[in-house]
Every structure is written in structure tokens, then in C-alpha cells.
Amino acid sequence: MLIVTEKLIAGADESGRGCIIGPLVVVGISVTPEQEKKLKRIGVRDSKDLPHHKREKLAEKIEKIAKDVVVFKVGPCKIDTFKKQGVNLNRVESMKFADIIRMLNPDLAYIDAPDTNVPKFSAFMRKLVGDGVEIVAKHKADRDHPVVSAASIIAKVERENEITKLKDQYGDFGTGYTSDENTINWLREWLKNNKEFPEHLVRRTWITHDVLKGEKEQRSLADWFRGMIGK
């Protein structure tokens, strides 16, 4: 008797790549073609196009539909360690994507490529994963493939949950992204009263960190000069 197995499709995406506060969250999910159709029916699409409450509801539905879900969280301290070792964020994401694909063991994997050089990224991913899995890496894969959209939704929700926990401990620092004025103001305020940021909270190897630390040093030097002149 011939047994026909359904083709298994995986999708992988991340959330928190460009932030200075909080973790990078990398997620992969696997589905059968029939399960992917269900993702379309429940309205799965790019997480950036959905409000928070909608993402949360969809994340619950996705976890019930998907065959498997894998979530990796890479904290600021780990990201800093990688960078000091010469491993940039693109490479970190690639390694996590490869771990996810090996765990899900799909026939086909769609990945939202973080690198501007997609062919180079694709070749590196194939080298990491090995033979047996067809890998399709592309920009905006979360808009074109429901399985990647689903991964992006779960990644966004997981990161938002982590950010909520951090805010309970440190107060409202905004989104944690460098483009957020509230985040930058919070970082400046923190440095007024502290020598350094907590390593599990802030990515210290980010250029924004160096700029803010430089601002503090300049202020301290200016205060010292004013004090000397006043004597």
C-alpha cells in the first residue's frame, strides 16, 4: 500500500531586530498545505499591519492550527557577546533560522531575509541547513506567504510580552526602538542617575548606546569646567 505524506511547509521571521531595548525574537512554524489554507481563512497577514489585540488573538489561533511552533529569544547581553566576537546580527539571525529549520524538518522553508544581499543570505542558509530542505529567502516574505506572516505575528506577540515584563520592572521606556523618542528620552534619563544600563535590558554594542554615553561624558566634562571657572 502506497502511503502519501503531505508536504510540510515552514515559515520563519523575527521581531526586535532594530531595537536597543529588549530581545530579538526569532520564530518558525510548520504547516501542511491544508493548514496553510486555514491560516489564510483566519486573516493571517504581516504583523505590522495588525493592531496589538488582533495579533494576540491570531497568535492563539495560529498555535492551534500549526503543526509545530519554535520560538528563540536572544537577549541584549547575548547579542552584545556575539558582536564582540565579530558575529553581526544578520549572522545571528541566520544561525537561529537554521536551528529552527532543522528542528521543524520541513520540505520547504520560507524565510524573511534580513540581509540586503538575498542570494548571499540564501547560500549561507543552505550551507547551515544542509541538503533535504528547499529554502526560499526573500524580502517581505511576511507579506507574500501566510506561513511567514504567522511566524511574524507570534514573534511580535512574544516580544511584546517580554517588553511588558521589562516595563513592569523599569517603567515605561516606549517601544524600545531607537526611532522612538520616548525610548531615547528614557535612556537619557537613566544615565543621569546610573553609570551604565543593565546588560540584560539594553544592547550596549549599539551605536545609540555609544552616542548617549558620549553625551553624558560631555555634560560631565562641561559641568567640571563650569565648576573650575566658578572657583
N, C-alpha and C positions, 0 to 999 in steps of 0.2 A: 504493500500500500504506500502510495506517494504522499508524504506529509509536506504541505506547503506552509512555510513560515512567512509572516508578514515582515516587510522591510521596516527596519527600525530607524527612525529619523531623530537626530539630536539638534538642539539649538543652544548656543552659548552667548552670553552677553555680560556686561558689568555695570556697576554703578559706583560712583565716588572716585572716578579716575582723577578729575581735576581739582578735588577739594584739598584743603590744607588741614582740616579737622576731620577726624573720623576715619573709618576703614575703607579700603577698596573691597567691594563685594563682587565676586565672580560666581555666576550661576549657570548651570546647564540642566536641560531637561530632555527626556527622550519620550517619543510618542510613536505610535503606529500611524499609518495614513488615515485610518478611521478616527483616531483620537485627535489628529491634527484638524480634521473637519469639525470636530466638536469645539476646538479652540476658536475657530472662525465663527461658529454659531453663537458663542457666548460673548463675542465682541472684543476678542483679544487684538490689541494693536500696540504700537510703540508706546512705552510707558510715559514718555514725555508729553504725549497728547492726552493723558488721563489725569484727572484730579486725584488727590490722595485717597479719598474714601472709595473711589471707583477701583483704584489699584488694589486696595486691601481686599475688596470683595472678589475681584478677579483672581487674586493670588490664591485664595481659598479654593476657588473652583478649579484652577489650574492644577493644584496639588492633587485634587481628586481625579482629574482626567488623566494626567501624565502617568506614564509607566514608572519613571524614576525622576527624582529631583536631587541635584547635588549643589551644595552651597559652600563656597570657600570665602572666608573673611581674612583679609590681610591688613593688620593694624599698622598705624603710623610708625611704630618702633621697628617693625619688620621691614617695612618699605624703606626706612632710613638705612637699615643694615644692608639691604640689597644694594642700595645706591652707593654706599661707601665701598662695596665690593665691586663696583663697576657694572652692576646689573640694573638697567633702567626699567621704567615702568612698563614699556612695551614688552620687554623680555619677561618680566614678572607675570604679566597677563598671559603671555604665550605659554608659560610653564603651567599656569593654573588651568588654562583652557585644555592643554594636553592631558593633565591629570583627570580632568572631568571627562574628556572623550574616552580615555582608557577605562574609566570606571563605568561609564554608560554603555560602552561597547556597541555603538550603532553601526549601521551600514553606511549611513550618510550623515555628515555633520555640517551644519551651517554656523558660521562664526561671524560676529560683527567685528571686522578687522580694526584694530586700534592704530595700526601703522599706516602712514600715508603711502608707503610702497607696498601695495597689496600683493603683488607677485612674490616679493621677497618674504613677506609675512607668511604667505601660503606655503612656500617652500620650506620655511623653518618649521611650520606646524606639521607638515608631512614627515619631516625628519624626526620630530619629537614623538609623534604618534606611531609612526611605522606603517607598514602595509596593512591592508584589510579594511580601511575606512576611507571612504571618499570624502574629502574635505573641500568645502566651498566657503571661501572667505571673501567678504565684500564689505564695502562701506554701506551703511544704512540697511544692513540685513534685518534689523529690527522692524523696518517698515515693509520689507518685501516678503518676509517669511514668518507666519504665525508662531512657529516653534521658537524663533528667536525673540519675537515680541513677548511671548510668555516668559522666557528667561529674563528679559529686561524688566518685566513687571515684578517678578519675585525678587530680583536683585535690588530694585528700587525700594520695595517694601522692607526687605531685610535691612538695608542701610538706614532707612528712616527709623526703624525700630532701635537700631544701635544709637542713632543720633538722639533719640528721645531719652535713652538711658543716660547718655553723657550730659544732656541738658539738665536732667534731674540732679546731677552731681555738680555741674559747673555753672548752671544758669543758662539763659538764652543767648547763644552765640550765633544765631541765624542759621543759615543753611550749611555753613562750614566751607563754602566755596569762596575763592579769592575775589570773585566778581561781586560778592555780597558785601555791601557797605557795612551792614550790621556785624558781619563776621570780622572785618578788618578793625572796626571800632572796638569790638570786644577784645581782640588780640592786643591792640594798643593799650587798652585799659588794664589788661592782665599784666603787661610788662611794667606798668607804673608801680605795681606792688610786688612783683616777683622777678627774680633774676632770670628765670628760664621757664618755658612751657613744659607741662607734663609730657613725657615722651610717649605715653600711650594715647595722648589726645591730639597732639599737633605733629605734623611732618616737618621735622627740623631741617631736613635737607632741601626743602622747597625754597626757591628764590625769595618768595614773600617773607619767609621767616628771617632770612638774612637782611632784607630791607628794613623790616620792623626793628630788628635788633640794632641795626645801624642807626636808625632814627633815635633809639633810646640812648645809644652811646654819644651821639651828637648833642642831645639835650643835656646829658650828664656833664659833658665837657663844657658846654655853654654855661651851665649853672656854676661850674667850678670857676670859670673865668670871671663871671659876674661877682662871685664871692671874693676873688682875689682883688678885683678892682675896688670893691666896697671897703676893703680893709685900710 
